[in-house]
């Protein structure tokens, strides 16, 4: 860099000499400044001083201070000798008042001048004012940035087709909509691109593109489907505008935006389907709908409403009131006024006189509301219930007749019941009565822990008396035997004739009687001679005895055991008694081993719950578990229900097992709640026998069940429309306790839609037989989808069980199932494995490729 010669510029000017370099830029339109070796401004032309708003260089600081702090780093490079000859720099200069302005600055090292002018500066700075242009450019860039960010954040992809320059631009969001990466190539030819458009939309798309390119539509909006990179179809709304034309008036540049409207289209389709179903439901149910503007009294009735009232013309504000039966007019109108004034929905019941003069009974519901214009309106529905009312009247008449005959029927019933339960000859209870009595006695003995004994009695040599003296003599002997047994019977004991010459004696009580003494008394009394028509009749009796105590009592087995003991007594000479002992037990121990193990395991609480988690179909979060009974057999380990359920049912102890499993499930659930695992509910199966148990409600009330934490699964095969009263009462009690009802194995049993609506379960579980083939059968997916739609229309959650693969996970989720359960996500496990399973979240990885598998299934289905 050249060094200054002589004194400062001011000193030079004071001598009256004008340096050569000043002659170069004194009157230039550009700004010029001369700097010395340390960067001070030693001279400047009027243009530069004016741009700084000063009149003298004395008002200017060192040149570096004249540069904006934001650009001083640039200055350090620009003023270096080796950089001085490079292109101009865009920098901001700072006026003394602090305002900044943009210039294009060149830094020049002056060449040696002729004559060796010692006043030459070290560096000359030339400036061009570009402030307005620069600020306009920055403002334009800022506006473009804001618009780009706005479009991107709104999910709109930008495209720009400049045909004159052959420039096609597509924004990042435009690519994202189609699943493309920023650097993915884009096929520019229309012939190739149109192949990615849905076949049903191609003609429409080509027509719209042609209209715009021909200039017919300066601004155009249309929708179509385009294939996403992963294979599915995306609905796109394209908006385009012609922004430049050629000299002959043809479009040369078209720009616009694409928006992904797939969700909107799907929502529109769902709304259309729902509207079609609603219209069909209204048509089938024959329900009429009306709408009234309460401000203008404008009335709108649908066709079904017009048909119900038998109108031939259009209704007006007075039509309804004029159609009311005179006797119902005041009450029905008052009901409407009450609902409107109170601003609440209401029900109504009244009669109308149709246009043809027929009287019909009508039921209705209506509700006031305010429309979008602020007008008060009333909307509602009417339906004809004349047939129901007439049926009710007939039923009431029949009820009156039935009540009038009630006393007579009650007497007849008692007589029939007595006849059905008693032996006509001896007056003793018969076999049917015995079955009920022994079951009751066994139940009481189990509860109290007392003993129940069965004495099976058979008369010896009775056949000989019958054959020799006739049936009258035999009948007399039977009456005599009945009297003997009745005489020996205590207050808590029971005697029955079960057929022929066989009797059964039940002995109950915690202390009980000496059964051997009782049996000897029977045998001894039967040996005594009896006179019939002058003939001495002698016969005897053989007795088989079996007894049990406490919870192990099995009424049916007691009868069998007593019969076996009687058989031995007869084989050993008759007129004696025999006890069912260990000798008998040894003969049937193999058959009874499992039954005994079950009863023992009940006492030892070896029946315990295992759990299979249930997952939210959308998030794969655990929302509950299904409780599954398992038997922890002391020798055989954990056993599934199919190894013990039938025998347990024969033993009539399924309810007890269910109780044990349920109690432990509730305890486990409470522990999970304390640990904050997020498991919201447990579900458990309930058998048909348990549903018919009158004591079920009482049993449930003794448990600590939090509302909505427990649901019972009813097998669809046992859920019929003709549930008896006990079942209905039990279901009602469950709801009072906050227990949800689920229908299990739905789709393979007998539940009707009507019965489903009547029961209104919280959830229904699609049977695994229907779920398994959905990954390979479009028809099966359609069937399952229909079941899901039924559930949705009835506001019932749908659970898919048997979800065995990741494909099942994705398909059942997309079909609309709410809850998933199956081996693809989790297998059944004991309670102590649940916390670790929940925390590890491993099922998410197992289901991670569900979307890819689902797309593969769709492609396979489309190929078919």
C-alpha positions in Angstrom: 0.0 0.0 0.0 1.4 3.4 -0.9 2.2 5.8 1.9 1.1 9.5 2.0 3.6 12.1 1.1 3.9 15.5 2.7 1.3 17.1 5.0 -2.4 16.4 5.4 -5.0 17.2 2.8 -6.2 20.2 4.7 -2.7 21.6 4.8 -2.4 21.0 1.1 -5.6 22.8 0.4 -4.5 25.7 2.5 -1.4 26.2 0.2 -3.8 26.7 -2.6 -2.5 23.7 -4.5 -5.0 21.1 -5.7 -3.7 17.5 -5.6 -4.0 15.6 -8.9 -6.3 12.9 -7.4 -8.9 15.6 -6.4 -9.1 16.6 -10.0 -10.2 13.1 -10.8 -13.3 13.0 -8.6 -14.2 16.6 -7.6 -17.3 16.6 -9.7 -18.1 12.9 -9.9 -21.6 11.6 -9.3 -20.0 8.8 -7.3 -18.8 9.3 -3.7 -15.0 9.4 -3.3 -12.9 9.4 -0.1 -9.2 9.4 0.3 -7.7 7.5 3.3 -4.3 7.7 4.8 -2.2 4.8 5.9 -4.1 4.4 9.2 -7.6 4.7 7.7 -8.4 8.4 8.4 -10.4 10.3 5.8 -8.1 12.9 4.5 -10.3 14.1 1.7 -13.7 13.5 0.2 -15.8 14.9 -2.6 -19.2 16.6 -2.2 -21.2 13.5 -3.2 -19.7 11.5 -0.3 -20.1 14.3 2.2 -23.7 14.7 1.2 -24.5 11.0 1.5 -23.2 11.3 5.2 -25.2 14.5 5.7 -22.1 16.5 6.7 -20.4 19.6 5.2 -16.8 18.8 6.1 -14.5 15.8 6.6 -13.8 17.2 10.0 -17.3 15.9 10.9 -16.3 12.4 9.9 -14.6 9.9 12.2 -12.0 7.3 11.0 -13.4 5.4 8.0 -13.8 2.2 10.0 -16.2 4.0 12.4 -18.2 5.2 9.3 -19.0 1.5 8.5 -21.9 -0.4 10.2 -20.6 -2.7 12.9 -22.4 -5.5 11.0 -20.0 -5.1 8.0 -16.7 -4.1 9.7 -15.5 -7.7 9.3 -15.9 -7.2 5.5 -13.9 -4.0 5.7 -10.9 -5.7 7.2 -10.7 -7.8 4.0 -11.5 -5.1 1.6 -8.8 -2.7 2.7 -5.9 -5.2 2.5 -3.5 -4.3 -0.3 -3.9 -7.7 -2.1 -7.7 -7.4 -2.0 -8.0 -3.8 -3.1 -8.5 -4.6 -6.8 -11.4 -7.1 -6.4 -15.0 -6.5 -7.2 -17.0 -3.9 -5.2 -18.5 -4.8 -1.8 -22.0 -4.3 -0.6 -21.7 -2.6 2.8 -23.7 -0.4 5.1 -22.3 3.0 6.1 -23.3 4.8 9.2 -24.1 8.5 9.4 -23.2 10.6 12.4 -26.8 10.6 13.5 -26.7 6.7 13.6 -28.8 6.0 10.5 -27.3 3.4 8.1 -27.5 3.3 4.3 -26.3 0.7 1.7 -23.5 1.5 -0.8 -21.5 -0.4 -3.3 -17.9 0.3 -2.2 -14.7 -0.1 -4.2 -11.3 0.1 -2.5 -8.5 1.3 -4.9 -4.7 1.7 -4.3 -3.9 4.7 -6.5 -1.0 4.1 -9.0 2.1 6.3 -8.9 1.3 9.7 -10.5 3.5 11.6 -13.0 5.7 14.1 -11.3 5.8 12.1 -8.0 2.8 13.8 -6.3 3.7 13.4 -2.6 0.1 14.2 -1.6 -1.3 11.0 -3.1 -3.5 9.1 -0.5 -2.8 5.5 0.6 -6.3 4.2 -0.4 -9.2 5.7 -2.4 -12.8 4.6 -1.6 -15.4 4.9 -4.3 -19.1 4.5 -3.2 -22.3 4.1 -5.2 -25.6 4.7 -3.3 -27.7 1.5 -3.6 -29.7 1.9 -0.4 -33.2 2.1 -2.0 -32.5 -0.8 -4.3 -31.0 -2.9 -1.6 -33.8 -2.3 0.9 -36.4 -3.1 -1.8 -34.6 -6.4 -2.5 -34.4 -7.3 1.1 -38.1 -6.5 1.7 -39.0 -8.6 -1.4 -36.9 -11.5 -0.1 -38.5 -11.2 3.4 -42.0 -11.2 1.8 -41.1 -14.3 -0.2 -39.8 -16.0 2.9 -42.9 -15.2 4.8 -45.2 -16.5 2.1 -43.0 -19.7 1.7 -43.2 -20.4 5.4 -46.9 -19.7 5.5 -47.6 -22.1 2.6 -45.3 -24.8 4.1 -46.9 -24.5 7.5 -50.3 -24.8 6.0 -49.3 -28.0 4.3 -49.5 -26.6 0.8 -46.9 -27.6 -1.7 -45.9 -24.9 -4.2 -45.2 -25.6 -7.9 -44.1 -23.2 -10.7 -44.0 -24.2 -14.4 -42.1 -21.6 -16.5 -42.5 -22.9 -20.0 -40.6 -20.1 -21.6 -37.4 -21.0 -19.7 -38.2 -24.7 -19.3 -38.0 -24.3 -15.6 -40.2 -26.6 -13.4 -40.1 -25.9 -9.6 -41.5 -28.1 -6.8 -41.3 -27.1 -3.2 -40.3 -29.4 -0.3 -43.9 -29.7 0.9 -45.0 -30.6 -2.6 -42.6 -33.5 -2.5 -43.6 -34.5 1.1 -47.2 -34.9 0.0 -46.1 -37.5 -2.4 -43.6 -39.2 -0.1 -40.6 -37.9 -2.1 -37.2 -36.9 -0.7 -35.8 -33.4 -1.5 -33.3 -34.8 -3.9 -35.5 -37.4 -5.6 -35.8 -36.8 -9.4 -39.2 -35.8 -10.8 -40.5 -37.0 -14.1 -41.3 -33.9 -16.0 -43.3 -35.3 -19.0 -47.0 -35.3 -18.7 -47.3 -38.8 -20.3 -45.2 -40.4 -17.5 -46.6 -38.3 -14.6 -50.3 -39.1 -15.6 -49.6 -42.8 -14.9 -49.3 -41.9 -11.2 -52.8 -40.5 -11.2 -55.7 -42.8 -10.3 -57.2 -44.4 -13.5 -60.7 -43.0 -12.6 -59.3 -39.4 -12.5 -57.0 -39.3 -15.5 -59.4 -38.0 -18.1 -60.7 -35.4 -15.6 -57.1 -34.2 -14.8 -55.9 -34.1 -18.4 -59.0 -32.0 -19.3 -58.3 -29.5 -16.5 -54.6 -29.2 -17.3 -55.5 -28.6 -21.0 -58.0 -25.8 -20.1 -55.4 -24.0 -18.1 -52.5 -24.4 -20.6 -54.8 -23.2 -23.4 -55.7 -20.1 -21.4 -59.4 -21.1 -21.0 -59.1 -21.0 -17.2 -56.8 -18.2 -15.8 -57.5 -19.6 -12.4 -58.4 -23.3 -11.9 -59.1 -25.6 -8.9 -59.6 -29.3 -9.2 -59.1 -32.5 -7.1 -57.7 -35.9 -8.0 -56.0 -39.0 -6.6 -52.3 -39.5 -7.0 -50.2 -42.6 -5.9 -48.0 -42.0 -2.9 -44.5 -43.3 -3.1 -45.4 -46.1 -0.6 -48.3 -47.2 -2.8 -51.5 -45.8 -1.3 -53.6 -43.1 -2.9 -53.5 -39.5 -1.8 -56.3 -37.0 -2.6 -54.8 -33.7 -3.8 -56.5 -30.4 -4.4 -54.6 -28.4 -7.1 -54.9 -24.6 -7.4 -53.2 -23.0 -10.3 -53.1 -19.5 -11.9 -51.6 -18.2 -15.1 -49.0 -15.6 -14.1 -47.2 -14.8 -17.4 -48.3 -14.8 -21.1 -46.3 -14.9 -24.4 -46.5 -12.2 -26.9 -49.4 -14.0 -28.7 -51.4 -14.2 -25.5 -50.7 -17.8 -24.6 -49.8 -18.9 -21.0 -46.0 -19.1 -20.6 -45.9 -19.5 -16.8 -48.4 -21.2 -14.5 -47.9 -21.4 -10.7 -50.0 -22.8 -7.9 -50.3 -25.0 -4.8 -51.2 -28.6 -4.1 -52.9 -29.5 -0.8 -53.3 -33.0 0.7 -57.1 -33.4 1.3 -57.1 -37.1 1.9 -58.4 -36.8 5.5 -61.1 -34.4 4.3 -62.2 -36.7 1.5 -62.3 -39.7 3.9 -64.3 -37.6 6.3 -66.7 -36.7 3.5 -67.1 -40.3 2.5 -67.8 -41.3 6.2 -70.3 -38.6 6.5 -72.0 -39.7 3.2 -72.1 -43.3 4.4 -73.5 -42.2 7.8 -76.2 -40.1 6.0 -77.1 -43.0 3.8 -77.4 -45.3 6.8 -79.5 -42.8 8.7 -81.8 -42.3 5.8 -82.2 -46.0 5.4 -82.8 -46.5 9.1 -85.5 -43.7 9.1 -87.1 -45.3 6.1 -87.1 -48.8 7.6 -88.4 -47.6 11.0 -91.1 -45.4 9.4 -90.1 -42.4 11.6 -91.1 -39.0 10.3 -88.9 -36.0 10.9 -90.0 -32.3 11.1 -88.3 -28.9 11.6 -90.1 -25.7 12.5 -88.8 -22.1 12.5 -90.3 -20.7 15.7 -89.7 -17.1 14.6 -91.4 -17.3 11.1 -93.6 -20.4 11.8 -92.1 -22.0 8.6 -92.7 -25.8 8.7 -90.7 -28.6 7.0 -91.9 -32.2 7.0 -90.3 -35.2 5.3 -92.3 -37.7 3.2 -92.7 -40.1 6.1 -94.2 -37.4 8.3 -96.6 -36.5 5.6 -97.6 -40.1 5.2 -98.2 -40.6 8.9 -100.6 -37.7 9.0 -102.3 -38.6 5.7 -101.7 -35.2 4.2 -102.2 -34.4 0.5 -100.9 -30.9 0.6 -97.9 -29.0 2.1 -98.1 -28.5 5.9 -98.2 -25.1 7.5 -97.9 -23.7 11.1 -101.4 -24.9 12.0 -101.4 -28.4 10.4 -100.1 -30.3 13.5 -102.4 -28.7 16.0 -105.4 -29.1 13.7 -104.6 -32.9 13.3 -104.6 -33.5 17.1 -107.5 -35.5 18.6 -109.7 -33.0 20.4 -109.3 -34.9 23.7 -105.4 -34.8 23.4 -105.0 -31.3 22.0 -104.6 -29.3 25.2 -102.2 -31.8 26.8 -100.0 -32.3 23.7 -99.7 -28.6 23.0 -98.8 -27.9 26.6 -96.0 -30.4 26.4 -94.6 -28.7 23.4 -94.8 -25.2 25.0 -93.2 -26.5 28.2 -90.2 -27.9 26.2 -89.7 -24.7 24.1 -89.9 -22.4 27.2 -87.7 -24.7 29.2 -85.3 -25.1 26.3 -85.0 -28.9 26.8 -85.8 -32.0 24.7 -89.1 -33.7 25.5 -91.3 -36.7 24.7 -94.9 -36.6 23.7 -97.7 -39.0 23.2 -101.1 -38.2 21.5 -103.7 -39.2 19.0 -104.3 -37.6 15.6 -107.2 -37.7 13.2 -105.7 -38.3 9.8 -106.9 -36.7 6.6 -108.9 -39.9 5.8 -110.6 -39.8 9.3 -108.6 -42.6 10.8 -107.4 -42.2 14.4 -103.8 -43.1 15.0 -101.7 -43.1 18.2 -98.4 -41.1 17.8 -95.3 -41.0 19.9 -92.7 -38.2 19.4 -89.6 -36.6 20.6 -88.4 -33.1 19.9 -85.8 -30.5 21.0 -85.4 -26.8 20.6 -82.2 -25.3 19.2 -80.8 -22.1 17.6 -79.6 -22.3 14.0 -76.6 -20.6 12.5 -78.6 -17.4 11.7 -79.7 -17.1 15.3 -83.3 -18.2 14.6 -85.0 -20.4 17.3 -86.1 -23.8 15.8 -87.7 -27.0 16.9 -86.6 -30.3 15.4 -88.2 -33.7 16.2 -89.6 -37.0 15.0 -92.9 -38.8 15.1 -93.8 -42.4 14.7 -97.0 -44.4 14.6 -97.5 -46.7 17.6 -101.1 -47.6 17.0 -100.4 -51.3 16.7 -98.4 -51.2 19.9 -101.1 -49.4 21.8 -103.8 -51.8 20.6 -101.6 -54.7 21.6 -101.1 -53.2 25.0 -104.9 -52.9 25.4 -105.3 -56.5 24.4 -102.7 -57.6 26.9 -104.3 -55.5 29.7 -107.6 -57.2 29.0 -105.9 -60.6 29.0 -104.2 -59.7 32.3 -107.5 -58.8 33.9 -108.9 -62.1 32.8 -105.9 -63.9 34.2 -106.1 -62.1 37.5 -109.8 -63.0 37.7 -108.9 -66.7 37.4 -105.8 -66.4 39.6 -107.2 -68.1 42.7 -108.5 -71.0 40.7 -105.2 -71.3 38.8 -103.2 -71.1 42.1 -105.2 -73.9 43.6 -104.7 -76.0 40.5 -101.0 -75.2 40.4 -100.6 -76.3 44.0 -102.4 -79.5 43.3 -100.4 -80.2 40.2 -97.2 -79.3 41.9 -98.0 -81.7 44.8 -98.9 -84.4 42.3 -95.7 -83.8 40.4 -93.5 -84.0 43.5 -95.2 -86.9 45.5 -95.7 -90.6 45.0 -99.5 -91.2 44.5 -99.5 -94.4 46.5 -97.5 -93.6 49.7 -97.8 -89.9 49.7 -94.0 -89.7 50.1 -91.9 -87.3 48.0 -90.8 -88.8 44.6 -87.5 -88.8 42.7 -88.0 -85.3 41.4 -88.6 -84.0 44.8 -85.6 -85.9 46.1 -83.3 -84.3 43.5 -84.3 -80.8 44.7 -84.2 -81.7 48.3 -80.8 -83.3 48.2 -79.4 -80.4 46.3 -80.7 -78.0 48.9 -79.5 -80.1 51.7 -76.0 -80.4 50.1 -75.8 -76.7 49.7 -76.7 -76.0 53.4 -74.3 -78.7 54.5 -71.5 -77.2 52.5 -72.1 -73.8 53.9 -72.4 -75.0 57.5 -69.7 -77.7 57.3 -72.1 -80.3 58.5 -72.6 -83.9 57.4 -75.1 -85.2 54.8 -75.9 -88.9 54.7 -77.9 -90.9 52.1 -79.5 -94.2 53.0 -80.6 -96.1 49.9 -83.2 -98.7 50.9 -84.5 -101.6 48.9 -87.2 -104.1 50.1 -86.2 -107.8 50.2 -88.6 -110.5 49.0 -91.1 -107.8 47.9 -91.4 -109.4 44.5 -92.5 -112.7 46.0 -95.3 -111.0 48.0 -96.4 -109.2 44.9 -96.3 -112.4 42.8 -98.1 -114.6 45.4 -100.6 -112.3 47.0 -101.1 -109.8 44.2 -100.4 -106.1 43.7 -102.8 -105.0 46.4 -100.7 -106.8 48.9 -97.5 -105.3 47.4 -99.1 -101.8 47.6 -100.0 -102.4 51.2 -96.4 -103.4 52.0 -95.1 -100.3 50.3 -97.5 -98.1 52.4 -96.3 -100.0 55.5 -92.6 -99.4 54.6 -93.3 -95.7 54.0 -95.0 -95.5 57.4 -92.0 -97.2 59.1 -89.5 -94.8 57.5 -91.6 -91.8 58.2 -91.8 -92.9 61.8 -88.0 -93.1 62.1 -87.5 -89.7 60.3 -86.3 -86.8 62.4 -87.4 -83.1 62.0 -84.5 -82.3 59.6 -84.5 -85.5 57.7 -86.2 -86.5 54.5 -87.7 -89.7 53.1 -88.7 -90.4 49.4 -89.9 -93.3 47.3 -87.8 -93.2 44.1 -89.6 -96.1 42.3 -90.7 -99.7 42.7 -89.6 -100.9 46.2 -86.8 -98.4 46.6 -86.6 -95.6 49.1 -84.1 -92.9 50.0 -83.6 -91.6 53.5 -81.6 -88.2 53.9 -80.0 -87.5 57.3 -78.6 -84.0 57.9 -77.3 -82.0 60.8 -74.0 -81.0 62.2 -74.0 -83.6 64.9 -76.1 -86.1 62.9 -77.3 -89.5 64.0 -75.5 -92.8 64.4 -76.0 -94.0 60.8 -75.4 -97.7 61.7 -78.0 -97.5 64.5 -80.5 -95.9 62.1 -79.8 -98.5 59.4 -80.3 -101.3 62.0 -83.5 -99.7 63.1 -84.8 -99.7 59.6 -83.7 -103.3 58.9 -85.3 -104.4 62.2 -88.6 -102.7 61.6 -88.9 -104.1 58.1 -88.4 -107.6 59.4 -91.6 -107.5 61.5 -94.5 -109.4 60.0 -97.4 -107.6 58.4 -100.9 -109.0 58.1 -102.8 -108.6 54.9 -106.2 -110.3 54.5 -105.4 -112.9 57.1 -102.0 -113.6 55.5 -98.7 -113.1 57.4 -96.4 -111.2 55.1 -92.7 -111.2 55.9 -90.1 -109.1 54.1 -86.9 -107.3 54.9 -84.8 -104.4 53.7 -81.2 -103.9 52.6 -79.5 -100.5 53.2 -76.6 -98.8 51.4 -75.1 -95.8 53.2 -72.9 -92.9 51.9 -72.0 -89.7 53.7 -69.9 -86.6 53.1 -69.2 -83.4 55.1 -68.4 -79.7 54.3 -67.4 -78.3 51.0 -66.6 -81.7 49.4 -70.3 -82.7 49.4 -71.5 -83.9 46.0 -75.2 -84.7 46.1 -75.2 -86.7 42.9 -72.2 -88.7 43.9 -73.7 -89.4 47.3 -76.6 -91.1 45.6 -74.3 -93.1 43.4 -72.1 -94.1 46.3 -75.2 -95.2 48.4 -76.4 -97.2 45.4 -73.0 -98.9 45.2 -73.2 -99.7 49.0 -76.7 -101.1 48.6 -75.5 -103.3 45.8 -72.9 -104.7 48.1 -75.4 -105.2 50.9 -77.6 -107.3 48.7 -74.6 -109.3 47.4 -73.7 -110.0 51.0 -77.0 -111.6 52.0 -79.6 -108.9 52.2 -81.4 -107.6 55.3 -78.3 -105.7 56.3 -76.6 -102.4 55.8 -73.3 -101.5 54.2 -71.3 -98.3 54.2 -69.6 -96.8 51.1 -65.9 -97.2 52.3 -62.4 -96.9 51.0 -62.8 -100.3 49.3 -65.3 -98.6 47.0 -63.1 -95.6 46.7 -60.2 -97.6 45.5 -62.4 -98.9 42.6 -63.2 -95.4 41.3 -60.2 -93.4 42.4 -58.8 -93.0 38.9 -62.1 -91.5 37.7 -62.3 -89.2 40.7 -58.6 -88.2 41.0 -59.0 -85.1 38.9 -62.2 -84.2 40.6 -60.6 -84.5 44.0 -57.6 -82.4 42.8 -59.9 -79.7 41.7 -61.7 -79.6 45.0 -58.4 -79.6 46.9 -57.0 -76.9 44.7 -60.0 -74.7 45.4 -59.3 -75.0 49.1 -55.6 -74.3 48.6 -56.3 -71.4 46.2 -54.4 -73.0 43.4 -56.7 -71.6 40.8 -55.2 -68.2 39.8 -55.5 -65.7 37.0 -53.2 -65.1 34.1 -53.6 -62.0 32.0 -53.5 -61.2 28.3 -53.0 -57.5 27.7 -55.3 -55.5 25.4 -54.1 -52.6 23.4 -55.5 -49.4 22.0 -55.6 -49.9 18.2 -54.5 -46.4 17.4 -51.7 -45.8 19.9 -50.8 -49.4 20.9 -51.0 -48.3 24.6 -52.1 -51.0 27.0 -55.6 -50.2 28.1 -56.6 -53.4 29.9 -56.2 -57.1 30.4 -58.4 -60.2 29.9 -58.3 -62.5 32.9 -57.8 -66.2 32.1 -58.1 -69.0 34.6 -55.2 -71.3 35.2 -54.7 -74.3 37.5 -51.4 -74.5 39.3 -51.5 -78.2 39.7 -49.0 -79.5 42.4 -47.7 -82.2 40.1 -48.5 -81.2 36.5 -47.7 -77.4 36.7 -49.8 -74.7 35.0 -52.9 -76.2 33.3 -55.2 -74.6 30.7 -59.0 -74.5 31.4 -59.7 -77.3 28.9 -58.0 -79.8 31.2 -60.3 -79.1 34.2 -63.4 -77.1 33.1 -65.7 -80.0 32.2 -65.0 -81.9 35.4 -65.3 -78.7 37.5 -68.7 -78.1 35.8 -69.8 -81.7 36.7 -68.7 -80.9 40.3 -70.7 -77.7 40.1 -67.7 -75.7 41.3 -67.1 -73.4 38.3 -68.7 -70.5 40.1 -66.3 -71.0 43.0 -63.3 -71.1 40.7 -64.5 -68.0 39.0 -64.9 -66.3 42.4 -61.3 -67.2 43.4 -59.9 -66.0 40.1 -61.9 -62.8 40.2 -60.9 -61.9 43.7 -57.2 -62.3 42.9 -57.7 -60.3 39.7 -59.1 -57.4 41.6 -56.2 -57.6 44.0 -53.7 -57.6 41.2 -55.5 -54.7 39.5 -55.4 -52.6 42.6 -51.6 -53.3 42.9 -51.1 -52.2 39.2 -53.0 -49.0 39.9 -50.7 -48.3 42.8 -47.7 -48.8 40.5 -49.2 -46.4 37.9 -49.0 -48.9 35.0 -51.9 -47.3 33.2 -54.0 -50.5 33.0 -57.5 -49.1 32.9 -59.6 -52.3 33.3 -59.8 -56.0 33.6 -62.2 -58.3 31.9 -63.3 -61.9 32.9 -65.4 -64.6 31.4 -68.7 -65.5 33.0 -70.5 -68.8 32.4 -74.1 -69.4 31.5 -74.6 -71.3 34.8 -73.2 -68.3 36.7 -75.5 -66.0 34.9 -78.5 -68.1 36.0 -77.3 -68.1 39.6 -79.8 -66.1 41.8 -77.0 -65.5 44.3 -74.6 -63.9 41.7 -75.6 -60.3 42.5 -75.2 -60.8 46.2 -71.8 -62.4 45.6 -70.6 -59.5 43.5 -71.8 -56.9 46.1 -69.4 -58.4 48.6 -66.4 -57.6 46.4 -64.6 -54.2 46.2 -65.2 -53.4 42.5 -64.4 -49.9 41.3 -66.8 -48.6 38.7 -65.7 -49.2 35.1 -62.7 -51.2 36.2 -64.3 -54.6 35.5 -66.2 -56.1 32.6 -67.8 -59.5 32.2 -67.5 -61.3 28.9 -70.7 -63.2 27.8 -70.2 -65.9 25.2 -72.4 -65.0 22.2 -73.5 -68.7 22.1 -75.3 -68.3 25.4 -76.7 -64.8 24.7 -80.2 -65.4 23.3 -83.1 -63.1 23.0 -85.2 -65.1 25.5 -83.0 -64.6 28.6 -84.9 -65.5 31.7 -85.7 -63.2 34.5 -82.7 -64.2 36.7 -80.2 -63.4 33.9 -81.8 -60.0 33.2 -81.8 -59.2 36.9 -78.1 -60.2 37.2 -77.2 -58.1 34.2 -79.0 -55.1 35.7 -77.2 -55.5 39.0 -73.9 -55.6 37.2 -74.6 -52.3 35.6 -75.5 -50.8 39.0 -72.2 -52.0 40.3 -70.4 -50.2 37.4 -69.5 -53.5 35.7 -69.4 -53.3 31.9 -70.8 -56.1 29.7 -68.9 -57.5 26.7 -70.1 -60.0 24.1 -67.3 -62.6 23.5 -66.7 -64.5 20.3 -69.1 -62.2 18.4 -69.9 -63.4 14.8 -70.1 -67.1 15.4 -73.0 -67.5 17.9 -76.6 -66.6 18.0 -76.9 -62.9 19.1 -79.2 -60.9 17.0 -78.9 -57.2 16.3 -82.2 -56.6 18.2 -80.9 -58.4 21.3 -77.5 -56.5 20.9 -79.4 -53.2 21.0 -81.5 -54.4 23.9 -78.5 -55.4 26.0 -76.3 -52.3 24.9 -73.0 -53.9 25.8 -69.9 -51.7 26.3 -67.8 -53.8 24.0 -68.1 -56.8 21.6 -65.1 -59.0 20.7 -64.8 -60.3 17.2 -64.1 -64.0 17.2 -60.6 -65.1 16.3 -62.0 -67.3 13.5 -63.1 -64.2 11.7 -59.9 -62.2 12.4 -57.4 -64.9 11.3 -58.1 -64.8 7.5 -58.3 -61.0 7.1 -54.7 -60.7 6.0 -55.3 -62.8 2.9 -59.0 -62.5 2.2 -60.6 -59.2 1.0 -64.1 -60.7 1.6 -63.2 -61.5 5.2 -61.9 -58.0 5.7 -65.2 -56.7 4.4 -67.1 -58.9 6.8 -65.1 -57.8 9.8 -65.5 -54.2 8.6 -69.2 -54.6 8.6 -69.2 -55.9 12.2 -67.1 -52.9 13.2 -69.6 -50.6 11.5 -72.4 -52.3 13.4 -70.5 -51.7 16.7 -69.9 -48.0 15.8 -73.5 -47.4 14.9 -74.6 -48.8 18.2 -71.8 -46.9 20.1 -70.2 -50.2 21.1 -66.4 -50.5 21.3 -65.0 -53.3 19.1 -62.3 -55.6 20.3 -60.4 -57.9 17.8 -59.0 -61.0 19.5 -56.7 -63.5 17.8 -54.4 -60.7 16.5 -51.5 -63.0 15.7 -49.3 -61.1 13.3 -48.2 -57.5 12.6 -50.4 -57.5 9.5 -53.4 -58.3 11.7 -52.5 -55.3 13.9 -52.5 -52.8 11.0 -55.5 -54.2 9.2 -57.7 -54.4 12.3 -56.7 -50.9 13.3 -57.5 -49.5 9.8 -60.8 -51.3 9.8 -61.8 -49.2 12.8 -61.3 -51.7 15.7 -60.9 -49.9 19.0 -58.9 -52.6 20.9 -56.5 -55.3 19.8 -55.6 -58.6 21.6 -53.5 -61.5 20.5 -50.1 -63.1 20.3 -48.7 -60.5 17.9 -48.7 -58.1 20.8 -48.7 -60.2 24.0 -49.3 -63.7 25.2 -51.0 -64.6 28.5 -48.7 -64.1 31.5 -48.9 -64.3 35.3 -49.6 -61.2 37.3 -45.9 -60.7 38.4 -44.8 -60.5 34.8 -47.2 -57.6 33.9 -45.2 -54.7 35.4 -42.0 -55.5 33.6 -43.8 -56.2 30.4 -45.5 -52.8 30.5 -42.3 -50.9 31.2 -40.3 -52.7 28.5 -42.8 -51.8 25.8 -41.4 -54.6 23.6 -44.7 -55.1 21.8 -44.2 -51.8 19.9 -41.1 -53.2 18.2 -43.0 -56.4 17.3 -45.7 -54.4 15.6 -43.3 -51.9 14.1 -43.6 -53.2 10.5 -47.4 -53.4 10.6 -47.9 -50.5 8.1 -45.5 -52.1 5.5 -47.3 -55.4 5.9 -50.6 -53.8 5.5 -49.6 -52.1 2.3 -48.4 -55.4 1.0 -51.8 -56.9 1.8 -53.5 -54.1 0.0 -51.3 -54.5 -3.1 -52.0 -58.2 -3.1 -55.7 -57.6 -2.8 -55.7 -55.1 -5.6 -53.8 -57.5 -7.9 -56.5 -60.1 -7.4 
